[in-house]
């Protein structure tokens, strides 16, 4: 009677190895010869080549033999070196699902290789019937290669996601043909600098050729997510708008950067006819708040919004967002400007959107000196807007999982000896204590410029400030779902003993990243 091992149940083995890292698989291979044989194919599932040293190893005869031996196990290849693709031409990678060939614009040799080995990249796309995700910087190097590339995209039955970040300038005609070639895809991301039509070309004649590509006089695209972070000048009404009119299933849209502001109102008018648009990204542009309002109003049941810096009309943008208070789940307002009206409007958003799960109003700090850093244009919640006479007017976003917030508050001295001094507003601590589902919290304290420097505070005042911050740490330690915490600007008021106690209470966290800095 023969015994059955786990390796005889291939499906179960796949489930076990699915979540194992490369390091874990290598450890399993060291157990015994049988484990080495059965776990080795999973070592080649995801191939990433980001360094020239790794590329040189891939070219070795030993690795090439291993690739040929485990070709059926390869699921993903990610390489910035386009000259790697000829190495895979003789390897039958039938199960490849992800192919990424980005180009680093800072490396001239890398750009040259992408042009040189474009035919091999296209051959690999054609030879991978199960390919679902494709990322490339190749576009417009030559008319012949462009046509082959678009034909491969159009005829691929399983491809669902395409990302093209063109390192060179591209004509509008090429972008239009690419968009029409992606009619059967679900996610499309295009980033390029777009020229207008050549003098010998006309958009009307080209439109007839595009309809011939789709095989229908009234085509309907399957695109659900369109990220069009391109710089367009005279070509937006020939390139983007005709495509948007055919995207009846569009759910996510990222707006392009236009030279003429009137183009945004035309795009918003087209989007208003899309009944399923629920996710909007305006981060690639800096425009008037009135234009952002047009885009927000074009959405039906807006669920997520990523904003941009608005020169005027910040309050109008918040008012438009509050029209979707029932459906809003994610707001990214980092870099949208520290307008005087932004604080009160942020408080209104937090007090009126019950389904909000992500509220991001603080971006990464930019380091200008070793000891100084600043946040670029992030809105700030003022202490005066936190205070509410009625407790029922507090935050209602009990489902909030991610919160990134800057707040400005004065140090309240308390008694004459500095005791009972408050650094963090009690209203803010009270609101945070109710966010039981919070997983990621980033807070930054911004001080008023006319306040006395922390270095000039008395020892009793520092001690009282430490008690105030310790109270916050005690409240946060009771949020059992918290996995990441960053407190910036509190460095002088951190009690090491209180911090040590809080760390001890947070031992059950799956991921614990605690950063407490002075800036």
Secondary structure, 3 states (H helix, E strand, C coil): CCCCCHHHCHHHHHHHHHCCCHHHHHHHHCCCHHHHHHHHHHHHCEEEECCHHHHHHHCCHHHHHHHHHCHHHCCEEEECCHHHHHHHCCCCCCCCCEEEECCCCCCHHHHHHHHHCHHHHHHHHHCCCCCCEEEECCCCCCHHHHHHHHHHHHHCCCCCEEEEECCCCEEHHHHHHHHHHCCCCCEEEEECEEECCCCCCCHHHHHHHHHHHHCCCCCCCCCCEEEECCEECCCHHHHHHHHHCCCCCCCEEECCEECCCHHHHHHHHHHCCCCCCCEEECCCCCECHHHHHHHHHCCCCCCEEECCCECCCHHHHHHHHHCCCCCCCEEECCCCCCCCCHHHHHHHHHHHCCCCCEEECCCCCEEEECCEEECCCCCCEEHHHHCCCCHHHCCCCCCCCEEEEEEECCCECCCCCCCCCECCCHHHHHHHHCCCCCCEEEEEEECCCCCCCHHHCCHHHHHHHHHHHHHHHHHHCCCCCCCEEEEECCHHHCCHHHHHHHHHHCCCCCCCEEEEECC
